[in-house]
Amino acid sequence: MNNVYEGKVMWSHLDVNMHMRHSAYADFAAQARISVLDSLGLTFAVFQDLKLGPILFREELVYLKEIGINENIKVTIELFRSRPDGSRWSIRHIVYREDGLRAAVVTVDGAWLDVVKRKLTVLPKEQAEKFSLLPKSIDYEEIPT
């Protein structure tokens, strides 16, 4: 499984200072998550059929270096905290500039939402097993239930 998403910074991603705007980092991180989940078989169609999806409680962004227009960037994702059943989780995204330098770290804490009941839920066993295949960070820790 590939845990790297690659994209190009477009004009619409820039702010008035001519570098990537804050919300574009979140957009790239979200796309990286969706791409990696998709590669595990946790596709948008599967979530629609199950009537559930990921929900975020917290998103944190630490800026390290500027990113400018037309740069090709890479975003890696790694699971660094999770309950054993995958019902609660934290994912770290590292955004790299074209020159290979770390530009930002985006951290999200999330869970799974039953979109009909509007309540938190767990993934069915088959999907939970797929989710457990996400690459884990060196500092991975299990969250007690």
C-alpha positions in Angstrom: 0.0 0.0 0.0 1.2 3.5 -0.9 0.7 6.0 1.9 1.9 9.0 -0.2 -0.3 11.4 -2.0 1.2 13.7 -4.6 -0.3 17.0 -5.8 0.5 20.3 -7.5 -0.1 23.6 -5.8 -2.4 25.7 -8.0 -3.3 29.4 -8.1 -6.4 28.7 -6.0 -4.3 27.3 -3.2 -2.5 30.6 -2.6 -3.1 33.4 -0.2 -2.4 37.1 -0.5 1.2 36.5 0.5 1.7 34.2 -2.5 2.2 31.0 -0.5 -0.1 28.1 0.1 -3.1 29.2 2.3 -3.9 27.4 5.5 -7.1 25.7 4.3 -5.2 24.2 1.3 -3.0 22.2 3.7 -6.2 20.7 5.3 -7.5 19.9 1.8 -4.3 18.1 0.7 -4.3 16.2 4.0 -7.9 15.2 3.6 -7.3 14.0 0.0 -4.3 12.0 1.2 -6.4 10.3 3.9 -9.2 9.5 1.4 -6.7 8.2 -1.2 -5.0 5.9 1.3 -8.3 4.6 2.7 -9.4 4.0 -0.9 -6.3 1.9 -1.6 -7.2 -0.3 1.4 -10.7 -0.9 0.0 -12.4 1.6 2.2 -13.8 3.5 -0.7 -16.4 6.2 -0.7 -18.9 3.7 -2.2 -18.3 1.3 0.7 -18.9 4.1 3.3 -22.1 5.1 1.4 -23.3 1.5 1.5 -22.6 1.2 5.2 -24.1 4.6 5.8 -21.1 5.7 7.8 -18.0 7.8 7.4 -15.1 9.4 9.1 -15.6 12.5 11.3 -12.9 14.8 12.7 -12.9 16.1 16.3 -9.7 18.1 16.0 -7.3 19.2 13.3 -3.9 20.8 14.0 -1.5 22.3 11.6 2.1 23.2 12.3 3.8 25.2 9.6 7.5 24.6 9.0 8.4 26.0 5.5 6.5 28.0 2.8 5.1 26.3 -0.3 4.6 28.3 -3.5 2.7 28.0 -6.7 3.4 25.1 -9.1 5.3 23.2 -6.5 4.8 19.4 -6.6 4.2 18.3 -3.0 3.9 15.0 -1.3 1.8 14.2 1.7 2.4 11.1 3.8 0.0 9.7 6.3 0.5 7.5 9.3 -1.7 6.2 12.1 -0.1 7.3 15.4 -2.9 6.5 17.9 -5.9 4.2 17.7 -8.2 2.1 19.8 -7.8 -1.6 19.2 -11.2 -1.7 17.4 -10.2 1.4 15.3 -13.2 3.3 16.6 -11.1 6.4 17.6 -7.9 7.3 15.9 -5.3 10.0 15.2 -3.5 10.4 11.9 -0.4 12.4 11.2 0.2 13.9 7.7 3.6 15.2 6.8 3.6 17.7 3.9 6.9 17.8 1.9 7.9 20.5 -0.5 9.2 19.7 -4.0 12.8 20.0 -2.7 12.1 17.3 -0.1 11.9 19.6 2.9 9.1 19.2 5.5 6.7 22.0 5.0 4.0 21.2 7.5 2.6 18.6 9.9 -1.2 18.1 10.0 -2.6 16.1 12.8 -6.3 14.9 13.0 -8.2 13.1 15.7 -11.3 11.3 14.5 -13.8 8.5 14.7 -16.6 6.9 12.6 -20.1 8.4 12.3 -23.3 6.5 11.5 -24.8 9.1 9.1 -28.4 7.9 9.7 -28.4 7.8 13.5 -26.0 10.8 13.7 -24.1 8.9 16.4 -20.5 7.6 16.7 -20.1 4.0 15.8 -17.5 1.3 15.0 -16.5 -0.1 11.7 -17.8 -3.5 10.8 -15.2 -6.2 11.3 -14.1 -6.5 7.7 -13.6 -2.7 7.3 -11.9 -2.5 10.8 -9.4 -5.1 9.7 -8.6 -3.0 6.5 -8.3 0.2 8.6 -5.8 -1.6 10.9 -3.5 -1.9 7.9 -2.8 1.8 7.8 0.9 2.4 8.2 1.7 3.1 11.8 4.2 5.7 13.1 7.3 4.9 15.0 5.6 6.5 18.1 2.3 4.6 17.6 0.3 4.0 20.7 -2.9 2.2 21.4 -5.7 4.2 23.0 -7.3 2.4 25.9 -11.0 1.8 25.5 
